[in-house]
Each structure stands twice: as C-alpha cells, then as structure tokens.
Amino acid sequence: MSNGEIDKDKDVYKIRFSEVLSITKPIESVQAQLVKECSKKFQWPFYLKTEKRNFELYAPSELERQIWMAGFDYLLKCGKAIKKILSERDAK
C-alpha cells in the first residue's frame, strides 16, 4: 500500500506527516452550514489540508478544536524548522 491510500484490511486512511500542509477553520457562514449537517456531539469543524486531499474534521467543543488546531500548527512549524536544519546541515 502506498501513502495516502486506504488500507482495506484495516479500514484506515494513512497520511504521511510530510503531506500535511495546513490546518484552518471554516469561515463563519460555512461553519453555520456545516453545523446544520454534522453530528450533534461534534459541531466544531476544522480543515486539514494535505498534498492529495482535504479533510473536514470535527471536535466536540470550541476549546477542543482550538487544542487540535494549535497542536497541528505546532507540529507543522516544528517539521518545517527540522527540514530547514537538516537541509542546512546537508549543505555543509
């Protein structure tokens, strides 16, 4: 199985961390529409954008959505910093 595909034996979609590009909240008008269509327990949407696909994820509260988004932002910034350090090291 290659990256970014469903493992049919496990019913899991695998994404390489390096494929994750950004994490964002929908604009208010879109969020209002999404909340009408989603689960009653998970009404706080956010988007995870990857190189190959965009994911619409939901949290059970605004605080938890903020935590998820802050966590992804932190990991994305760390990943970029590590790539820069490695490329500078390799250039020496």
N, C-alpha and C positions, 0 to 999 in steps of 0.2 A: 504494500500500500504506500503510495506517495503522500507527501504532506498536503494538507488542505483537502483531504477526502474523507469520506465516511468509511469507517471500519465496520463492515456489515456484520462481522462476527460479534462485535462488542457494542454496536449501535452508538458509536462515539464519533464525533467530528473532531479531527486533530488539526491544530493550527500551530505552526512554528511561531515562537515568540517574535522572531525577526520579521514576520509577516504583519504584525500589528502596527498600524500607522497612527491611529488616534482614537481618542475616546471623547464623545461630546454629548451634550443634552439636546433634545429637540427644541425648536422654537416653541413658544407658548401655545400658539394656535394649533400646531401639530400635536403637541403634548395633550391638549384638551381632546383631540380626536382619538388619539391612541388610548387614553384612559377610558373612553367610552367602549372600546373594543377589547380591552385586556381583562385579565383575571381581577377579581375584586380584592385579592390579597396582595397583588403585585401591581401597583398603579404608578410607579415612578420609573418611566422609561429613560434609557440612555443608549447610545450607539457605540459599537466597537467596529472601527473600520480596519480592514486588513487589505493586503495587496489584491486578493482574489474575491473578497466577499465582504459585505457589510452585515453586521448582526444587530438586531434590536433586542436589548436585554431589559429586564425589569427588576426593580428592587421593591421590598415591602414598605419602605418609608423614604422620605426625602433624605434623612440622615444617612441611611444605609447606601442610598445612591451616591451621596457625596463621598462616603468612605470608599466605595468601589472605584469611583472616578479618580479620587485622589491617589489611590493605590496604583491604578493603571498609569496615571500621569507620572508618578514617581518612578515606576519601573521603566517606562518609556524613556524618561530623561536619563536614568542610570544606564540603560542599554546604549543610548547614543554616546554618552560620556565614555563608556568602556570601549566602544568601537573606535572612537577617536584616539584614545590612549593606545590601543593595540595597533592602529594604523601608523601612529607616530613612532611607536617602538619598532615596528617592522621597517619603517623608512630609514632608520639609523643603520 
